């Protein structure tokens, strides 16, 4: 059972380490979230385009550039609910 010396316990250093760790974790979480949202948007956009193309192909067998442009414009302005 040994006495606690001043140099054995440095609360400041521990606090700093904890703060850095929390900030790092927060940054990683933000980066991961951003990446995940981007992936979800890409997936949703791809799915939406595929669906529109399929519908257009099945209904008319032709899809004009205007239709594609309009479809992309709709997708681009549609918010993705994550």
Secondary structure, 3 states (H helix, E strand, C coil): CCCCCCCCCCHHHHHHHHHHHHHHHHHHHHHHHHHHHHHHHHHHHHHHHHHHHHHHHHHHCCCCHHHHHHHHHHHHHCCCCC
